[in-house]
Amino acid sequence: MLADCGRFDENRALDELVTKHFGPLPKPSRVLPSLYTEEPTQDGERTVTLRRSGDSPMLASSTAP
């Protein structure tokens, strides 16, 4: 995963910097194992409401693929 933030020239970032730093990485020779687990049926929307006093009205959430 790669994240670019701030003011930058998109063409330069993709053409020069990403190619320079990530282009030389070789393709892995290993084969990833196939997974045998299955996700349960997603039966609708799930919500969470958190009420708390504080200074930073920020939330971060991440799910692993």
MOGICOR-V783704 format. One record per residue. N is the residue number from 1. PSI is psi in degrees with one decimal (999 if undefined). D_LAST is the distance of its C-alpha to the last C-alpha in whole Angstrom. Layout:
n	psi	d_last
N	PSI	D_LAST
N	PSI	D_LAST
This chain:
n	psi	d_last
1	141.3	12
2	133.1	16
3	126.0	17
4	135.2	21
5	153.3	23
6	-165.0	26
7	120.4	29
8	158.4	29
9	113.3	30
10	-45.3	27
11	-43.4	29
12	-41.9	30
13	-45.8	26
14	-47.6	25
15	-47.1	28
16	-58.6	29
17	-46.6	27
18	-43.6	23
19	-39.8	25
20	-46.1	27
21	-28.9	25
22	-15.5	22
23	-39.2	24
24	-7.2	26
25	125.7	22
26	154.6	23
27	133.1	21
28	144.7	19
29	-15.4	22
30	156.7	19
31	127.8	18
32	140.8	14
33	146.2	15
34	140.5	14
35	144.0	12
36	-3.7	15
37	156.5	13
38	144.0	13
39	141.4	12
40	160.0	15
41	132.2	16
42	105.2	15
43	37.5	19
44	-177.3	19
45	142.3	19
46	131.1	18
47	154.1	20
48	132.0	21
49	123.6	24
50	121.9	25
51	122.2	28
52	140.5	30
53	143.6	32
54	174.2	31
55	-25.1	31
56	102.2	28
57	67.5	27
58	151.8	23
59	137.7	20
60	135.5	16
61	142.8	13
62	143.7	10
63	138.0	6
64	139.9	4
65	999	0
